[in-house]
């Protein structure tokens, strides 16, 4: 992964050959797949991005 991001950003990226929504969880560009992300953060912006991605993911599966 060659992108540079900020903690809390949501990316749509390829992981293990599959395109997935991921959240940047550290300043070192460590990402976690949305479906493994538990919204325990206190940042309102990160929480809003998480719920936005869940909505997009649900709509894309229908």
The 8 nearest C-alpha neighbors of each residue, nearest first, counted from 0:
[[1, 2, 12, 13, 3, 28, 14, 29],
 [0, 2, 3, 28, 4, 12, 27, 13],
 [3, 1, 0, 4, 28, 10, 12, 5],
 [2, 4, 28, 1, 5, 27, 0, 26],
 [5, 3, 28, 2, 8, 6, 23, 26],
 [4, 6, 8, 26, 7, 23, 28, 3],
 [5, 7, 23, 25, 24, 26, 8, 4],
 [6, 8, 45, 23, 22, 24, 5, 9],
 [9, 7, 23, 6, 22, 5, 10, 4],
 [8, 10, 22, 21, 23, 7, 48, 20],
 [11, 9, 21, 20, 12, 22, 8, 23],
 [10, 12, 20, 19, 21, 18, 9, 13],
 [13, 11, 18, 19, 10, 20, 14, 21],
 [12, 14, 18, 17, 16, 19, 15, 11],
 [13, 15, 17, 16, 18, 12, 19, 32],
 [14, 16, 17, 13, 18, 19, 12, 32],
 [15, 17, 14, 13, 18, 19, 12, 0],
 [18, 16, 13, 14, 15, 19, 12, 20],
 [17, 19, 13, 12, 14, 11, 16, 20],
 [20, 18, 12, 11, 13, 21, 17, 14],
 [19, 21, 11, 33, 10, 32, 12, 9],
 [20, 22, 32, 33, 10, 31, 9, 30],
 [23, 21, 9, 30, 31, 8, 24, 7],
 [22, 24, 30, 6, 7, 8, 28, 29],
 [25, 23, 6, 30, 29, 22, 7, 31],
 [26, 24, 6, 27, 29, 28, 23, 5],
 [25, 27, 28, 6, 5, 24, 29, 4],
 [26, 28, 25, 29, 24, 4, 5, 6],
 [29, 27, 26, 23, 25, 30, 4, 3],
 [28, 30, 25, 27, 24, 23, 31, 26],
 [31, 29, 23, 22, 24, 21, 28, 32],
 [30, 32, 21, 22, 33, 36, 35, 23],
 [31, 33, 21, 35, 34, 20, 36, 22],
 [32, 34, 36, 21, 35, 20, 31, 22],
 [33, 35, 32, 36, 37, 20, 53, 31],
 [36, 34, 33, 32, 37, 31, 21, 38],
 [37, 35, 33, 34, 38, 32, 31, 22],
 [36, 38, 39, 35, 34, 33, 40, 49],
 [39, 37, 40, 36, 46, 49, 41, 45],
 [40, 38, 37, 41, 46, 36, 42, 45],
 [41, 39, 38, 42, 46, 45, 43, 37],
 [40, 42, 43, 39, 46, 45, 38, 44],
 [41, 43, 45, 44, 40, 46, 7, 47],
 [42, 44, 46, 45, 47, 41, 40, 48],
 [45, 43, 47, 46, 42, 48, 7, 49],
 [46, 44, 7, 48, 42, 47, 43, 49],
 [45, 47, 49, 43, 44, 48, 42, 50],
 [46, 48, 44, 50, 49, 45, 43, 51],
 [49, 47, 51, 45, 46, 50, 52, 44],
 [50, 48, 46, 52, 47, 51, 45, 53],
 [49, 51, 53, 47, 52, 48, 54, 46],
 [50, 52, 48, 54, 49, 53, 47, 55],
 [53, 51, 55, 49, 54, 50, 56, 48],
 [52, 54, 50, 56, 51, 55, 57, 49],
 [55, 53, 51, 57, 52, 56, 58, 50],
 [56, 54, 52, 58, 53, 57, 59, 51],
 [55, 57, 53, 59, 54, 58, 52, 60],
 [56, 58, 54, 60, 59, 55, 53, 61],
 [59, 57, 55, 61, 60, 56, 54, 53],
 [60, 58, 56, 57, 61, 55, 54, 53],
 [59, 61, 57, 58, 56, 55, 54, 53],
 [60, 58, 59, 57, 56, 55, 54, 53]]
